[in-house]
């Protein structure tokens, strides 16, 4: 494997080791690839979830149980002699940032804070949002590693206006931009 990596010119980006998977320190990795049996994937899952948020994990054929993949690709592989009957599946996960808990957001130029209560299971989030102690609708919530996107429908004057938040989570803080769809084109607030 090391010779092939050298011949391909990627030996500086890849490292191969013959070590105990459950003892090996994986914290320096930004991408981990797996081709393990399902029960081994499940045993390894807690170690993978402890990696730096945003670390990519790719698995061939076997998932990580109830930690649903961020992306799944099914490939027709008639030359594959074993496995899923001429099919391969490739799963991709981004280690999710921890975001569960109470959050308060404020927009530049606005004195009205938003409060968020976030429940988290892996990258799946359930949000309850409030503006001025009034619950507001949240749709399209998505967490990819440290990247967060959500669409919040909040009151602006007499109207309900869509606010598209896109940002990142780092060091216990959310930062990003909000596009407010009350004008054409939408206003962007950072």
C-alpha positions as a Markdown table, in Angstrom:
| # | Residue | x | y | z |
|---|---|---|---|---|
| 1 | Unk | 0.0 | 0.0 | 0.0 |
| 2 | Unk | 2.8 | 2.4 | 0.8 |
| 3 | Unk | 4.6 | 1.6 | -2.5 |
| 4 | Unk | 1.3 | 2.2 | -4.4 |
| 5 | Unk | 0.8 | 5.5 | -2.6 |
| 6 | Unk | 4.3 | 6.6 | -3.4 |
| 7 | Unk | 3.9 | 5.6 | -7.1 |
| 8 | Unk | 0.7 | 7.6 | -7.2 |
| 9 | Unk | 2.4 | 10.6 | -5.7 |
| 10 | Unk | 0.2 | 10.7 | -2.6 |
| 11 | Unk | 2.5 | 9.2 | 0.1 |
| 12 | Unk | 2.6 | 12.5 | 1.9 |
| 13 | Unk | -1.2 | 12.5 | 2.3 |
| 14 | Unk | -1.7 | 8.8 | 3.2 |
| 15 | Unk | -0.3 | 6.5 | 5.9 |
| 16 | Unk | -0.7 | 2.8 | 6.3 |
| 17 | Unk | -0.1 | 1.0 | 9.6 |
| 18 | Unk | -0.6 | -2.6 | 10.8 |
| 19 | Unk | -2.0 | -1.9 | 14.3 |
| 20 | Unk | -4.8 | -2.7 | 16.6 |
| 21 | Unk | -7.7 | -0.6 | 15.3 |
| 22 | Unk | -9.2 | 0.0 | 18.8 |
| 23 | Unk | -5.9 | 1.2 | 20.3 |
| 24 | Unk | -4.5 | 3.3 | 17.4 |
| 25 | Unk | -4.8 | 7.1 | 17.8 |
| 26 | Unk | -7.0 | 8.3 | 15.0 |
| 27 | Unk | -7.3 | 11.9 | 16.1 |
| 28 | Unk | -4.9 | 13.3 | 13.5 |
| 29 | Unk | -7.0 | 11.9 | 10.6 |
| 30 | Unk | -9.2 | 14.1 | 8.5 |
| 31 | Unk | -10.6 | 11.2 | 6.5 |
| 32 | Unk | -11.0 | 7.6 | 7.6 |
| 33 | Unk | -12.0 | 4.8 | 5.3 |
| 34 | Unk | -13.6 | 1.6 | 6.5 |
| 35 | Unk | -14.2 | -1.8 | 4.9 |
| 36 | Unk | -15.1 | -3.7 | 8.0 |
| 37 | Unk | -17.9 | -6.0 | 9.1 |
| 38 | Unk | -21.0 | -4.4 | 10.6 |
| 39 | Unk | -20.3 | -5.4 | 14.2 |
| 40 | Unk | -16.8 | -4.0 | 14.0 |
| 41 | Unk | -18.1 | -0.7 | 12.6 |
| 42 | Unk | -20.5 | -0.5 | 15.6 |
| 43 | Unk | -17.7 | -1.3 | 18.1 |
| 44 | Unk | -15.6 | 1.5 | 16.4 |
| 45 | Unk | -18.5 | 4.1 | 16.3 |
| 46 | Unk | -17.8 | 5.7 | 19.7 |
| 47 | Unk | -14.2 | 6.3 | 18.8 |
| 48 | Unk | -15.2 | 7.8 | 15.4 |
| 49 | Unk | -17.8 | 10.1 | 17.0 |
| 50 | Unk | -15.0 | 11.4 | 19.4 |
| 51 | Unk | -13.0 | 12.6 | 16.4 |
| 52 | Unk | -12.7 | 16.3 | 15.5 |
| 53 | Unk | -16.0 | 17.6 | 14.1 |
| 54 | Unk | -15.9 | 17.7 | 10.3 |
| 55 | Unk | -13.7 | 14.6 | 10.0 |
| 56 | Unk | -15.0 | 12.5 | 7.1 |
| 57 | Unk | -15.7 | 8.8 | 7.4 |
| 58 | Unk | -16.3 | 6.6 | 4.4 |
| 59 | Unk | -17.4 | 3.0 | 4.6 |
| 60 | Unk | -17.7 | 0.4 | 1.9 |
| 61 | Unk | -20.9 | -1.7 | 2.1 |
| 62 | Unk | -21.6 | -1.5 | 5.8 |
| 63 | Unk | -23.1 | 1.4 | 7.8 |
| 64 | Unk | -22.7 | 2.6 | 11.4 |
| 65 | Unk | -26.1 | 1.5 | 12.7 |
| 66 | Unk | -28.5 | 4.2 | 13.7 |
| 67 | Unk | -25.9 | 6.9 | 12.9 |
| 68 | Unk | -27.4 | 7.5 | 9.4 |
| 69 | Unk | -24.9 | 8.4 | 6.6 |
| 70 | Unk | -24.9 | 12.0 | 5.3 |
| 71 | Unk | -24.6 | 10.6 | 1.8 |
| 72 | Unk | -25.0 | 7.1 | 0.4 |
| 73 | Unk | -24.1 | 6.0 | -3.1 |
| 74 | Unk | -25.1 | 2.6 | -4.6 |
| 75 | Unk | -23.0 | 1.3 | -7.4 |
| 76 | Unk | -23.6 | -1.5 | -9.8 |
| 77 | Unk | -20.5 | -3.7 | -9.5 |
| 78 | Unk | -21.0 | -6.9 | -11.6 |
| 79 | Unk | -17.3 | -7.8 | -11.2 |
| 80 | Unk | -17.6 | -8.0 | -7.4 |
| 81 | Unk | -17.5 | -11.7 | -6.5 |
| 82 | Unk | -18.9 | -11.4 | -3.0 |
| 83 | Unk | -21.2 | -9.1 | -1.0 |
| 84 | Unk | -24.4 | -7.5 | -2.0 |
| 85 | Unk | -25.2 | -9.3 | -5.3 |
| 86 | Unk | -23.3 | -7.2 | -7.7 |
| 87 | Unk | -23.9 | -4.0 | -5.8 |
| 88 | Unk | -21.7 | -1.9 | -3.6 |
| 89 | Unk | -22.7 | 0.9 | -1.3 |
| 90 | Unk | -20.5 | 3.7 | -0.2 |
| 91 | Unk | -21.4 | 5.7 | 2.9 |
| 92 | Unk | -20.1 | 9.1 | 3.9 |
| 93 | Unk | -20.4 | 10.7 | 7.3 |
| 94 | Unk | -19.1 | 14.0 | 8.7 |
| 95 | Unk | -18.4 | 13.8 | 12.5 |
| 96 | Unk | -21.0 | 16.2 | 13.9 |
| 97 | Unk | -20.1 | 19.1 | 16.1 |
| 98 | Unk | -21.8 | 19.0 | 19.5 |
| 99 | Unk | -24.7 | 21.5 | 19.4 |
| 100 | Unk | -27.2 | 20.1 | 21.9 |
| 101 | Unk | -28.4 | 22.6 | 24.5 |
| 102 | Unk | -29.7 | 26.2 | 24.8 |
| 103 | Unk | -28.4 | 28.8 | 22.4 |
| 104 | Unk | -29.1 | 32.5 | 22.0 |
| 105 | Unk | -28.7 | 34.2 | 18.6 |
| 106 | Unk | -28.7 | 37.9 | 17.8 |
| 107 | Unk | -28.6 | 39.5 | 14.4 |
| 108 | Unk | -26.5 | 42.6 | 13.6 |
| 109 | Unk | -28.8 | 45.6 | 13.7 |
| 110 | Unk | -31.6 | 43.8 | 15.6 |
| 111 | Unk | -32.3 | 44.0 | 19.3 |
| 112 | Unk | -34.5 | 41.0 | 19.3 |
| 113 | Unk | -32.7 | 37.8 | 20.4 |
| 114 | Unk | -33.6 | 34.4 | 19.2 |
| 115 | Unk | -33.5 | 31.5 | 21.6 |
| 116 | Unk | -32.8 | 28.0 | 20.3 |
| 117 | Unk | -33.2 | 24.7 | 22.2 |
| 118 | Unk | -31.4 | 22.0 | 20.3 |
| 119 | Unk | -31.7 | 18.2 | 20.8 |
| 120 | Unk | -29.2 | 16.2 | 18.9 |
| 121 | Unk | -28.7 | 12.6 | 17.8 |
| 122 | Unk | -25.6 | 12.5 | 15.7 |
| 123 | Unk | -26.1 | 15.1 | 12.9 |
| 124 | Unk | -29.9 | 15.0 | 13.2 |
| 125 | Unk | -31.2 | 18.0 | 15.1 |
| 126 | Unk | -34.6 | 18.9 | 16.6 |
| 127 | Unk | -34.8 | 22.6 | 17.1 |
| 128 | Unk | -37.3 | 24.7 | 19.0 |
| 129 | Unk | -36.8 | 28.4 | 18.3 |
| 130 | Unk | -38.3 | 31.4 | 19.9 |
| 131 | Unk | -38.3 | 35.1 | 19.0 |
| 132 | Unk | -39.6 | 37.4 | 21.8 |
| 133 | Unk | -40.8 | 34.3 | 23.7 |
| 134 | Unk | -42.9 | 33.3 | 20.7 |
| 135 | Unk | -42.2 | 30.0 | 19.1 |
| 136 | Unk | -41.2 | 30.3 | 15.4 |
| 137 | Unk | -41.2 | 27.6 | 12.7 |
| 138 | Unk | -37.8 | 26.0 | 11.8 |
| 139 | Unk | -37.4 | 23.9 | 8.7 |
| 140 | Unk | -34.5 | 22.4 | 6.6 |
| 141 | Unk | -32.2 | 22.0 | 9.6 |
| 142 | Unk | -28.9 | 20.4 | 8.4 |
| 143 | Unk | -25.6 | 19.8 | 10.2 |
| 144 | Unk | -22.6 | 18.6 | 8.2 |
| 145 | Unk | -19.7 | 18.4 | 10.7 |
| 146 | Unk | -19.3 | 22.0 | 11.8 |
| 147 | Unk | -21.5 | 23.5 | 9.1 |
| 148 | Unk | -25.1 | 24.4 | 10.1 |
| 149 | Unk | -28.0 | 25.5 | 7.9 |
| 150 | Unk | -31.6 | 26.2 | 9.0 |
| 151 | Unk | -34.6 | 28.1 | 7.7 |
| 152 | Unk | -36.4 | 30.1 | 10.4 |
| 153 | Unk | -39.8 | 31.8 | 9.8 |
| 154 | Unk | -39.9 | 34.7 | 12.2 |
| 155 | Unk | -42.0 | 37.8 | 12.6 |
| 156 | Unk | -40.8 | 41.1 | 11.1 |
| 157 | Unk | -43.4 | 43.7 | 11.9 |
| 158 | Unk | -46.7 | 42.3 | 10.8 |
| 159 | Unk | -45.2 | 39.8 | 8.4 |
| 160 | Unk | -43.7 | 36.3 | 8.8 |
| 161 | Unk | -40.4 | 36.4 | 7.0 |
| 162 | Unk | -38.0 | 33.5 | 6.1 |
| 163 | Unk | -34.5 | 33.8 | 7.5 |
| 164 | Unk | -31.9 | 31.4 | 6.1 |
| 165 | Unk | -29.1 | 30.9 | 8.5 |
| 166 | Unk | -25.8 | 29.3 | 7.2 |
| 167 | Unk | -22.8 | 29.2 | 9.5 |
| 168 | Unk | -20.3 | 27.2 | 11.4 |
| 169 | Unk | -19.9 | 26.0 | 15.0 |
| 170 | Unk | -16.6 | 26.2 | 16.7 |
| 171 | Unk | -15.5 | 26.7 | 20.3 |
| 172 | Unk | -19.1 | 26.7 | 21.5 |
| 173 | Unk | -20.2 | 29.5 | 19.2 |
| 174 | Unk | -22.3 | 29.7 | 16.1 |
| 175 | Unk | -21.2 | 32.3 | 13.5 |
| 176 | Unk | -22.5 | 32.9 | 10.1 |
| 177 | Unk | -24.8 | 34.9 | 7.9 |
| 178 | Unk | -28.6 | 35.2 | 7.7 |
| 179 | Unk | -30.4 | 35.9 | 4.4 |
| 180 | Unk | -33.6 | 37.7 | 5.2 |
| 181 | Unk | -36.3 | 37.2 | 2.5 |
| 182 | Unk | -38.2 | 40.4 | 3.1 |
| 183 | Unk | -36.9 | 42.3 | 0.0 |
| 184 | Unk | -35.8 | 41.4 | -3.5 |
| 185 | Unk | -33.0 | 40.5 | -3.6 |
| 186 | Unk | -32.8 | 39.1 | 0.0 |
| 187 | Unk | -30.8 | 41.1 | 2.6 |
| 188 | Unk | -27.7 | 39.4 | 4.0 |
| 189 | Unk | -26.7 | 39.9 | 7.7 |
| 190 | Unk | -23.5 | 38.6 | 9.2 |
